[in-house]
Amino acid sequence: MTSTLSSSLSYDVKTGAWTNWEDGTVMGKTITLTRRDGDVLIAFLALFTTLIGTSWWRIACYFLHYYLSSEAPRDALYHQRQAILRNSANGTSGLSSLVHALWSWRRIAKRPYYRTLPIILFGIISLGGFAVAGIFSSRISTLTGDAVMIKSTNCGIVSDANATTQELATKILPYVARRYKTFANYGQECYTDSTNNTGSGECHSFATRQLSATITRNATCPFNSTLCKTQDQNLRFDTGYLDSRADLGINTPDKNRFLYRRITHCAPISAAGKEDNYSSSGLSSNYSRYYFGPTYKGDPYTYQYPKTDMEQFRLLNFTSARGDYSLRTIPSFTVNGSAIVGSFFFPIPELARTDADVSLFFLSANDVLFTDGTDDPWYSARAEAYRARDVTTGQYIDTYVQDTAASALGCAEQEQYCNPNVAASSPERCSRWGGGKEASMLAASVFGGDTEVLSQVDWATNVVSLNNYPLSAIIESLGIAALTSRDSLYDGVQGTLPDNIWQSDVEYWYSAALATIQGTFVDVASGPADADIDPFLMRPDTDAIKQLCNNQIVLSTNYTNFNVFGLAVLLSVGGLIILLSYTLEPIVSYVQRRRNLDVYARLEWCANGTLQLQRLAHEAFGAGTWSDAAEAVPVTAKGDRLAMLDVSDTLHPRLQAPPPEFEKTMAMRQSSEDSRKSVHRVDECEVAGTETSGTISPLSTRRSLSIDLERRQ
């Protein structure tokens, strides 16, 4: 696929809060952020979830400690378990300590598994639960997918109503052709490529990857049976009821939705009795004329094309332009049962449909040589041509040419609009079938008197009808590039074709038509990228339509969405858990003190705190005069010294009280150190004083003494 698609499907996106009505009023609340800002919020949510998990563990430990508290004498495992519950910082550290305690007491304590394993399992479940919650916190940004809303600044439908013929030919039609080619590329990659299961990023540009359609490859004839070459090998496409919101990306509440259905029925047409030869002295070739209804200019025939002159072809002998196909489309638009002005021809009764637009597609193979020939009813090439010789090897192959100057394919296309808010069984749910223009006019009949809804539905149907993309418009833009047979055409020689290659062609056209429906709604909302088209835009003229322009959904990975409901639940519940973890203990303690409730459990929780356990250990040796023994932080009298760690047995360190003479010895040692420091300071002061007074330095003193000795001699 070319890069045209990726460059043309680039839209301004609305950031901030909006509602994705597909998920409802509550669950659809969405916040769209740029990728950078979204990454920051995701990182915060992950950190916030971790903090919630820690707070949850602290709350659980608080209740478990209270529940398991007992005034009766208990063994060491009980006290270690209580201490672990009281002091573990988080689930991971608490779980690790409990596992170690269980392992150490497994053969010593009474029923160690019964007493610790349930708490260990609870810890595992808690850790697992918050691991899932951590994943969910990041999933808050993916629950809403990549759906974003276009920020519409140039909304409008391309219309040629006020364009001159010159402007139509030089600006509007070239622009439309480029868009058709873009969407045809999208259709080929994202609709017909069955191997592209995940699809490139470009296949995830619209609200849905592709519009669904049921394809019947053995359908009946869509016209009078005498016209179809086959009665049971024809093609029928049915989109079913496409939802304006889910499928087309028009983000509106339920009451503003509409359903759109499109059926396309195609078959190769027999020209038996409808073909005639034509020649004139003023023409260099003989022509075949096809009579399926007069043209809009009044010509009695529908189409004419020159016959292949094999003698002329032999004389040219590959010294002229290589053979290639020609493809011409001739549409007819039906309103109130008959073709309207603007149709390219007026179908004969056998071909006419009162409930559908009819298009004919004439294929001519010109000087294309078929290596194997084909029985395909549209390409049909069994007329023998000359033997072709490979000038390099001298080998010969038999070649064939198309049986007729042109072969016709006919398609009937009908559309219908429905109101999803009306019961499915009601005859007023859907408008009657009609061609594209008629269906657009009939749509309003099923949406009652709600002016807002009618205004929006009328705008949407105009998007469909004014952009005029039946299959004929696709072929007018793509030309012979719409033929899948050309994939195996080289230098005027056509490789082997299957006998149903025409179906591959039409399926490609249909995928392009569906992709164009998707893309056109987005194009209308965002406005054309080509500024030369702005003067030809039909702008929204009501608030309801402007609202519709600002509610077109596309998919983009350049932004991050967050589900407001998920954020609210996470932040509110998580914030409550965090707040409770810091306020639960003081609140419960305050109430218990006021009412003198459960004194033992409260004091045991306090006593098992790290600092209180330290107090109990030192106080047992009579070390320190302690106060605040029932608070979080106990304190001693000023200057109190505590017990020392006895490490004489490195395998069994313990506390020991300071020796009776410890304070006296320390005081004497301190006094001695102070004396030495005092003497040292005096010496320094003397030296400093000597230097300051200007007398001789120690070096000068020695020199002076040496002089004195010399004088005595």
C-alpha positions in Angstrom: 0.0 0.0 0.0 1.3 3.5 -0.8 2.0 6.1 1.8 -0.9 8.2 0.4 -3.3 6.8 3.0 -1.1 7.5 6.0 -0.5 11.1 4.9 -4.2 11.7 4.1 -5.7 10.2 7.2 -4.3 12.8 9.6 -6.8 14.8 11.6 -6.9 17.3 14.4 -8.1 15.6 17.6 -10.0 17.0 20.5 -8.2 16.6 23.9 -9.9 16.7 27.2 -13.3 15.3 28.4 -15.9 13.9 26.0 -18.5 11.1 26.0 -18.3 8.1 23.8 -22.0 7.3 23.5 -21.3 3.8 22.3 -20.4 2.9 25.9 -23.2 4.9 27.5 -23.6 8.0 29.6 -21.5 6.7 32.5 -19.0 4.3 31.1 -18.6 6.4 28.0 -17.1 9.4 29.8 -13.6 9.7 28.4 -10.5 11.9 28.8 -8.2 12.1 25.8 -4.6 13.3 26.4 -1.6 13.5 24.3 0.7 10.5 24.4 3.2 12.3 26.6 0.7 13.5 29.1 -1.0 10.1 29.1 2.3 8.3 30.0 2.7 10.6 33.0 -0.8 9.8 34.2 -0.3 6.1 33.7 2.9 6.2 35.8 1.1 8.1 38.5 -1.8 5.5 38.5 0.7 2.7 38.8 2.4 4.4 41.8 -1.0 5.2 43.3 -2.1 1.6 43.1 1.1 0.4 44.8 0.3 2.8 47.7 -3.2 1.5 47.9 -1.9 -2.0 48.2 0.4 -1.0 51.0 -2.4 0.8 52.8 -4.7 -2.2 52.4 -2.1 -4.5 54.0 -1.8 -2.2 57.0 -5.5 -2.1 57.5 -5.8 -5.8 57.2 -2.9 -6.4 59.7 -4.6 -4.0 62.1 -7.8 -6.0 62.1 -6.0 -9.4 62.2 -3.8 -8.3 65.1 -6.9 -7.3 67.0 -8.8 -10.4 66.1 -5.9 -12.7 67.1 -5.1 -10.8 70.3 -5.3 -12.9 73.5 -4.7 -12.1 77.2 -3.7 -15.7 77.9 -0.1 -16.7 78.0 1.0 -17.8 74.5 4.1 -19.3 72.9 6.8 -17.5 70.9 5.1 -18.1 67.6 2.1 -16.2 68.7 4.2 -13.2 69.7 6.3 -13.3 66.6 3.2 -13.5 64.4 1.7 -10.5 66.3 4.9 -8.6 65.9 5.0 -9.3 62.2 1.4 -8.2 61.7 2.2 -5.0 63.7 5.5 -4.1 61.9 5.4 -5.4 58.3 5.6 -2.4 56.0 3.8 -4.0 53.1 2.4 -7.2 51.9 5.6 -8.5 50.4 7.7 -8.0 53.6 4.9 -9.3 55.8 4.4 -12.4 53.6 8.2 -13.0 53.6 8.4 -12.7 57.4 5.4 -15.1 57.9 6.9 -17.7 55.6 10.2 -17.5 57.4 8.5 -17.8 60.8 6.4 -20.8 59.6 9.5 -22.5 58.3 11.4 -21.9 61.6 8.6 -23.1 63.8 7.4 -26.0 61.6 8.7 -28.7 64.0 8.6 -26.8 67.3 5.4 -24.9 67.7 2.0 -26.4 68.1 -0.1 -26.4 64.9 2.2 -23.8 63.1 0.4 -24.3 59.7 -3.0 -23.7 61.1 -1.9 -20.6 62.9 0.1 -18.9 60.0 -0.9 -20.5 56.7 -4.3 -18.7 56.5 -2.6 -15.3 56.9 0.0 -16.3 54.3 -2.8 -17.3 51.9 -4.5 -14.0 52.6 -1.2 -12.2 51.8 -0.8 -14.0 48.6 -4.4 -13.2 47.5 -3.9 -9.6 48.5 -0.7 -9.3 46.5 -2.3 -11.0 43.5 -5.3 -8.8 43.7 -3.3 -5.7 43.7 -1.1 -7.0 40.9 -4.3 -7.3 38.9 -5.4 -3.9 40.1 -2.1 -2.5 38.9 -2.7 -4.0 35.5 -6.2 -2.6 35.6 -4.9 0.9 36.5 -2.9 0.8 33.3 -5.9 -0.7 31.4 -7.9 2.4 32.4 -6.1 4.0 29.4 -7.0 1.1 27.1 -10.6 0.3 28.1 -11.8 3.0 25.8 -9.5 1.9 23.0 -8.0 4.3 20.5 -11.2 6.1 19.7 -10.7 9.9 19.6 -12.9 12.7 18.4 -12.0 15.0 15.5 -11.7 18.6 16.4 -13.7 20.1 13.6 -12.6 23.5 12.3 -13.5 23.2 8.6 -16.5 20.9 8.5 -18.4 20.8 5.2 -19.6 18.6 2.3 -17.9 19.0 -1.1 -20.6 20.3 -3.5 -20.4 21.4 -7.1 -23.6 23.4 -6.8 -21.8 26.8 -7.1 -18.8 25.6 -9.1 -18.2 26.6 -12.7 -17.5 23.9 -15.3 -13.8 25.0 -15.2 -13.7 24.7 -11.4 -15.4 21.3 -11.5 -12.9 20.0 -14.0 -9.7 21.5 -12.5 -10.4 21.4 -8.8 -13.3 19.4 -7.5 -13.1 16.3 -9.7 -9.3 15.9 -9.3 -9.7 16.2 -5.5 -12.5 13.6 -5.5 -10.4 11.3 -7.7 -7.5 11.5 -5.2 -9.8 10.6 -2.4 -11.3 7.7 -4.2 -7.9 6.3 -4.9 -6.9 6.7 -1.3 -9.9 4.8 -0.1 -9.6 2.2 -2.8 -6.1 1.5 -1.4 -7.6 1.2 2.1 -10.2 -1.1 0.8 -7.7 -3.4 -0.9 -5.5 -3.7 2.1 -8.1 -3.7 4.9 -11.0 -5.4 3.2 -9.8 -7.9 0.6 -6.4 -8.9 2.1 -7.4 -11.9 4.1 -3.8 -12.5 5.2 -3.7 -9.1 7.0 -5.3 -10.4 10.2 -4.1 -7.6 12.4 -3.7 -5.1 9.7 -1.3 -2.2 9.6 -1.9 0.9 11.6 -3.6 2.4 8.6 -6.3 -0.3 8.8 -7.2 1.1 12.2 -7.9 4.7 11.2 -11.7 4.7 11.1 -14.2 3.9 13.9 -14.2 0.3 12.7 -11.6 -1.5 10.6 -14.1 -2.3 7.9 -17.8 -2.2 7.3 -19.3 -5.7 7.2 -21.1 -7.1 4.2 -22.6 -10.5 3.4 -21.4 -11.7 0.0 -23.5 -14.2 -2.0 -21.5 -15.5 -5.0 -24.2 -17.7 -6.4 -27.0 -15.1 -6.5 -29.9 -14.9 -8.9 -30.1 -12.4 -11.8 -30.9 -8.9 -10.6 -32.7 -8.0 -13.8 -34.9 -9.7 -16.2 -33.6 -13.3 -16.5 -33.2 -13.0 -20.2 -30.4 -10.4 -19.8 -28.1 -12.3 -17.4 -25.5 -14.6 -18.8 -25.8 -16.8 -15.7 -28.8 -17.4 -13.5 -27.1 -18.6 -10.4 -23.5 -17.4 -10.5 -24.1 -13.7 -9.8 -22.9 -11.5 -7.0 -24.9 -9.9 -4.2 -23.6 -7.7 -1.4 -25.6 -6.8 1.6 -24.1 -4.6 4.4 -27.0 -5.4 6.7 -27.9 -2.5 9.0 -24.9 -0.3 9.6 -25.1 1.7 12.7 -24.2 5.4 12.3 -22.4 5.3 15.6 -20.7 2.0 15.9 -19.9 1.6 12.2 -19.7 5.1 10.8 -18.2 6.7 13.9 -20.9 9.4 14.3 -20.8 9.8 18.0 -24.4 10.7 19.0 -26.9 9.6 21.7 -29.3 6.8 20.9 -32.1 9.1 19.8 -29.9 10.6 17.1 -28.7 7.4 15.6 -29.7 6.0 12.3 -29.2 2.7 10.4 -28.0 2.5 6.9 -28.3 -0.5 4.6 -26.9 -1.0 1.1 -27.5 -3.9 -1.3 -25.5 -4.2 -4.5 -26.5 -6.9 -7.0 -24.3 -7.5 -10.1 -24.3 -9.9 -13.1 -22.6 -10.1 -16.5 -25.1 -9.0 -19.1 -25.9 -10.8 -22.4 -25.9 -8.6 -25.5 -27.8 -11.1 -27.5 -30.3 -9.1 -29.5 -28.9 -5.9 -28.1 -25.8 -5.6 -30.2 -25.4 -4.2 -33.7 -22.5 -3.5 -36.1 -21.9 0.0 -37.2 -19.7 1.4 -39.9 -19.4 4.7 -41.7 -17.3 6.0 -44.5 -16.0 8.6 -42.1 -14.7 6.1 -39.6 -11.6 4.0 -39.9 -13.0 1.1 -37.8 -16.1 -0.9 -37.5 -18.0 -0.4 -34.3 -20.3 -2.5 -32.1 -23.2 -0.7 -30.6 -25.1 -1.8 -27.6 -28.8 -1.0 -27.1 -29.6 -1.1 -23.3 -31.4 2.2 -23.4 -30.9 5.6 -24.9 -28.3 8.0 -23.6 -29.0 11.4 -21.9 -28.0 13.0 -25.2 -30.8 11.1 -27.1 -28.6 8.6 -28.8 -30.6 5.4 -29.4 -27.8 3.2 -28.3 -26.1 3.0 -24.9 -22.5 2.4 -25.8 -20.3 1.9 -28.9 -16.8 0.6 -29.2 -14.5 -0.2 -32.2 -14.0 -3.8 -33.1 -10.5 -5.3 -33.0 -9.0 -5.5 -36.4 -6.8 -8.6 -36.3 -5.2 -7.9 -39.6 -4.2 -4.4 -38.5 -3.0 -6.0 -35.2 -0.8 -8.4 -37.2 0.6 -5.7 -39.3 1.6 -3.6 -36.2 3.2 -6.8 -34.8 3.9 -5.4 -31.4 5.6 -2.3 -32.9 2.9 0.0 -31.5 1.5 0.6 -28.0 1.0 -2.6 -26.0 -2.6 -3.8 -25.5 -4.5 -2.9 -22.4 -8.1 -2.8 -21.3 -10.7 -0.1 -21.5 -13.4 0.3 -18.9 -16.4 2.6 -19.2 -19.2 3.0 -16.6 -22.6 4.4 -17.5 -25.0 5.0 -14.5 -28.7 5.6 -14.2 -30.3 7.1 -11.1 -33.8 6.2 -10.2 -36.4 8.3 -8.3 -40.1 7.4 -8.0 -39.6 4.4 -10.2 -37.9 6.0 -13.2 -34.6 7.3 -14.3 -34.1 11.0 -13.5 -32.3 13.9 -15.3 -28.6 13.5 -14.6 -28.6 9.8 -15.5 -26.2 8.9 -18.3 -28.8 6.6 -19.9 -32.4 5.5 -19.5 -32.6 1.7 -19.1 -34.8 -0.5 -21.2 -37.6 -2.2 -19.3 -35.7 -5.5 -18.9 -32.9 -3.6 -17.2 -34.8 -1.0 -15.3 -35.3 -1.2 -11.6 -37.9 1.0 -9.8 -36.2 0.5 -6.4 -32.5 0.8 -7.3 -30.0 2.7 -9.4 -28.6 0.8 -12.3 -25.1 1.0 -13.7 -23.5 -0.7 -16.7 -19.8 -1.4 -17.0 -18.4 -2.1 -20.5 -15.0 -3.9 -20.7 -12.9 -4.0 -23.8 -9.7 -6.0 -24.1 -8.5 -4.2 -27.2 -5.3 -5.9 -28.4 -4.7 -7.8 -25.2 -3.5 -11.4 -26.0 -4.8 -14.1 -23.6 -2.4 -17.0 -23.2 -5.0 -19.5 -22.2 -8.2 -17.8 -23.0 -10.9 -17.6 -20.4 -14.5 -18.6 -20.0 -15.2 -15.8 -17.6 -18.6 -14.4 -18.6 -17.4 -10.8 -18.6 -13.9 -11.3 -20.0 -14.8 -14.2 -22.3 -11.8 -14.7 -24.6 -12.0 -17.8 -26.8 -11.6 -16.2 -30.2 -8.3 -17.5 -31.6 -5.6 -15.0 -32.5 -2.3 -15.6 -34.2 0.3 -17.9 -32.8 2.9 -15.9 -30.9 6.6 -16.7 -31.2 9.2 -16.0 -28.6 12.0 -14.4 -30.6 14.6 -15.6 -28.1 13.7 -19.3 -28.0 11.7 -19.6 -31.1 8.9 -21.4 -29.2 5.3 -20.8 -30.1 2.2 -20.3 -28.0 -1.5 -20.0 -29.0 -3.2 -16.8 -28.0 -6.7 -15.6 -27.8 -8.6 -12.3 -27.9 -11.8 -11.1 -26.3 -14.9 -12.5 -28.1 -16.6 -9.2 -28.5 -15.7 -5.5 -28.9 -17.1 -4.8 -25.4 -18.7 -6.9 -22.7 -21.4 -5.6 -20.4 -21.7 -6.0 -16.6 -24.8 -4.6 -14.8 -25.3 -3.7 -11.2 -28.4 -2.6 -9.3 -27.7 -0.6 -6.2 -30.3 0.2 -3.6 -30.2 1.9 -0.2 -32.4 2.2 2.9 -32.4 4.2 6.1 -33.9 3.0 9.4 -34.7 4.4 12.8 -33.2 2.1 15.5 -35.5 3.6 18.1 -38.5 2.1 16.5 -39.5 -1.5 17.1 -38.0 -3.9 14.5 -41.4 -5.3 13.7 -42.9 -1.9 12.9 -43.4 -1.0 9.3 -42.4 2.5 10.1 -38.9 1.5 11.2 -37.4 1.7 7.7 -37.9 3.7 4.6 -38.6 1.8 1.4 -35.8 0.8 -0.8 -34.6 3.2 -3.4 -31.6 4.4 -5.3 -29.0 6.5 -3.5 -30.7 9.9 -4.2 -34.2 8.6 -3.5 -33.2 6.9 -0.3 -31.7 10.1 1.0 -35.0 11.9 0.4 -37.0 9.2 2.0 -34.9 9.0 5.2 -36.7 11.8 7.0 -40.0 9.9 6.8 -39.0 7.5 9.6 -37.6 10.0 12.1 -40.7 11.7 13.3 -40.8 15.4 14.2 -37.7 15.9 16.2 -36.1 18.8 14.4 -32.6 18.1 15.8 -32.6 14.5 14.7 -34.1 15.3 11.3 -31.4 18.0 10.8 -28.6 15.6 11.6 -30.1 12.7 9.6 -30.6 15.0 6.6 -26.9 16.1 6.9 -25.7 12.5 7.1 -27.8 11.4 4.1 -26.4 14.3 2.1 -22.9 13.2 2.9 -23.9 9.9 1.2 -25.8 11.2 -1.7 -23.9 14.4 -2.7 -20.6 12.5 -2.6 -22.1 10.1 -5.1 -20.1 6.9 -4.6 -22.0 4.1 -6.2 -19.7 1.7 -8.0 -19.9 3.8 -11.1 -18.2 6.7 -9.4 -15.4 4.4 -8.1 -14.7 3.1 -11.6 -14.8 6.6 -13.1 -12.0 7.5 -10.8 -9.9 4.4 -10.8 -10.4 3.5 -14.5 -8.6 0.3 -15.6 -6.7 0.2 -12.2 -10.0 -1.2 -10.8 -9.4 -4.5 -12.8 -7.7 -7.1 -10.7 -6.9 -9.0 -13.9 -4.2 -6.5 -14.6 -2.2 -8.0 -11.8 -1.1 -10.7 -14.3 -1.0 -8.5 -17.4 2.5 -7.9 -18.8 3.4 -6.1 -22.0 0.0 -6.7 -23.5 -0.1 -10.4 -22.7 -2.6 -11.6 -20.2 -1.7 -14.5 -17.9 -4.1 -17.2 -16.9 -7.4 -15.9 -15.5 -9.9 -17.9 -13.4 -13.4 -18.3 -14.8 -14.8 -15.9 -12.1 -12.3 -13.1 -12.3 -15.1 -10.6 -12.8 -16.3 -11.4 -9.2 -12.8 -10.5 -7.9 -13.1 -7.2 -9.8 -16.5 -6.3 -8.4 -15.5 -7.3 -4.8 -12.6 -4.9 -5.1 -14.9 -2.1 -6.3 -17.3 -2.8 -3.4 -14.6 -2.8 -0.8 -13.5 0.6 -2.2 -17.1 1.9 -2.0 -17.5 0.8 1.6 -14.1 2.4 2.5 -15.2 5.5 0.8 -18.4 5.6 2.9 -16.2 5.4 6.0 -13.7 8.0 4.8 -16.1 10.5 3.5 -17.9 11.0 6.9 -14.5 11.6 8.4 -13.4 13.9 5.6 -16.6 16.0 5.9 -16.1 16.4 9.7 -12.4 17.4 9.4 -12.7 19.4 6.2 -10.6 18.9 3.0 -6.8 19.0 3.3 -6.7 20.9 0.0 -7.5 24.6 0.7 -8.6 25.0 -3.0 -11.7 23.0 -2.1 -12.8 25.2 0.8 -14.9 27.5 -1.5 -17.0 24.5 -2.6 -17.9 23.3 0.9 -21.5 23.2 1.9 -21.2 24.4 5.6 -23.4 23.3 8.5 -26.1 25.9 9.1 -27.6 24.7 12.4 -26.3 24.0 15.9 -27.4 20.4 15.6 -25.2 19.9 12.4 -22.3 21.7 14.0 -22.6 19.4 16.9 -22.5 16.4 14.5 -19.4 17.8 12.9 -17.7 17.8 16.3 -18.7 14.3 17.2 -16.9 12.2 14.5 -14.8 9.4 15.9 -11.6 8.1 14.4 -8.9 5.8 15.8 -5.4 7.1 16.6 -2.5 5.7 18.6 -1.0 9.2 19.0 -3.3 9.9 22.0 -4.2 8.1 25.2 -7.7 7.7 26.5 -8.7 7.3 30.1 -12.1 6.1 31.2 -13.5 8.6 33.6 -15.5 6.0 35.5 -12.5 3.8 36.0 -10.4 6.8 37.1 -13.1 7.9 39.6 -13.4 4.4 41.1 -9.7 4.0 41.4 -9.0 7.4 42.9 -12.0 7.5 45.2 -11.8 3.9 46.5 -8.0 4.0 46.6 -8.0 7.4 48.3 -10.4 6.1 50.9 -8.2 3.1 51.6 -5.1 5.3 52.0 -6.9 7.7 54.2 -8.3 4.9 56.3 -4.8 3.4 56.8 -3.6 6.6 58.4 -6.7 7.5 60.4 -8.1 4.1 61.5 -5.7 3.5 64.4 -5.9 6.9 66.1 -9.7 7.0 65.6 -10.2 3.5 67.1 -7.7 4.2 69.8 -9.5 7.4 70.7 -12.9 5.7 70.9 -11.5 2.8 73.0 -9.9 5.1 75.4 -13.0 7.2 75.9 -15.1 4.1 76.5 -12.5 1.9 78.0 -13.0 -0.8 75.4 -10.8 -3.8 74.5 -7.9 -2.4 76.5 -5.7 -5.5 76.1 -5.9 -5.7 72.3 -5.2 -1.9 72.0 -2.2 -2.0 74.3 -0.9 -5.2 72.7 -1.0 -3.4 69.3 0.9 -0.5 70.8 3.3 -2.7 72.7 4.2 -4.7 69.5 5.3 -1.6 67.7 9.0 -1.6 67.0 9.9 1.2 69.4 7.7 -0.2 72.1 9.3 -3.7 71.8 12.6 -1.9 72.2 11.3 -0.2 75.3 10.1 -3.5 76.8 13.5 -5.1 76.1 15.5 -2.4 77.8 13.0 -1.8 80.6 13.3 -5.5 81.6 16.9 -4.8 82.5 15.9 -1.7 84.5 17.5 0.4 81.9 16.0 3.9 81.6 13.1 5.7 83.2 10.4 5.4 80.6 7.3 7.4 79.8 4.6 7.4 77.0 4.6 3.6 77.3 1.2 3.4 75.6 2.0 5.8 72.8 3.7 5.3 69.4 7.1 6.6 70.6 8.2 5.9 74.2 10.8 8.2 75.7 13.3 8.0 78.7 14.4 10.6 81.2 17.1 12.9 80.1 20.5 11.3 80.1 19.3 7.7 80.6 21.5 5.1 79.1 20.1 1.8 77.9 21.2 -1.8 77.9 24.1 -2.9 75.7 24.4 -5.7 73.2 26.4 -8.6 74.4 28.2 -10.2 71.4 30.5 -12.5 73.3 28.5 -15.3 71.8 28.1 -14.4 68.1 25.5 -17.1 67.5 23.3 -15.8 70.4 23.6 -12.0 70.9 21.6 -10.6 73.7 21.1 -7.5 75.7 23.0 -6.9 78.9 22.6 -4.2 81.5 25.4 -1.7 81.9 27.8 -2.7 84.9 27.2 -0.9 88.2 30.5 1.1 87.8 29.7 1.9 84.2 28.4 5.4 84.8 31.3 6.2 87.2 33.9 4.8 84.8 32.4 6.7 81.9 32.4 9.8 84.0 36.1 9.4 85.0 37.0 8.6 81.4 35.2 11.7 80.3 37.0 13.8 83.0 40.4 12.4 81.9 39.6 13.2 78.3 38.5 16.7 79.2 41.8 17.2 81.2 43.9 16.1 78.2 42.0 18.4 75.9 42.5 21.2 78.4 46.3 20.8 78.6 46.4 20.5 74.8 44.4 23.7 74.5 46.8 25.5 77.0 49.9 24.5 75.0 48.2 25.8 71.9 47.3 29.0 73.6 50.9 29.5 74.8 52.3 29.0 71.3 49.6 31.2 69.9 50.2 33.8 72.5 54.0 33.8 71.8 53.4 34.3 68.2 50.9 37.0 68.8 53.1 38.9 71.2 55.8 39.3 68.6 58.6 37.3 70.6 60.9 34.8 68.9 59.5 31.6 67.4 60.6 28.1 68.7 63.2 28.0 65.9 64.4 31.4 66.9 64.6 30.2 70.6 67.0 27.4 69.6 69.1 29.8 67.7 69.1 32.1 70.7 70.2 29.3 73.0 73.0 28.4 70.6 74.3 31.9 70.8 74.2 31.9 74.6 76.4 28.8 74.7 78.9 30.4 72.4 79.2 33.4 74.8 79.9 31.2 77.8 83.0 29.7 76.1 
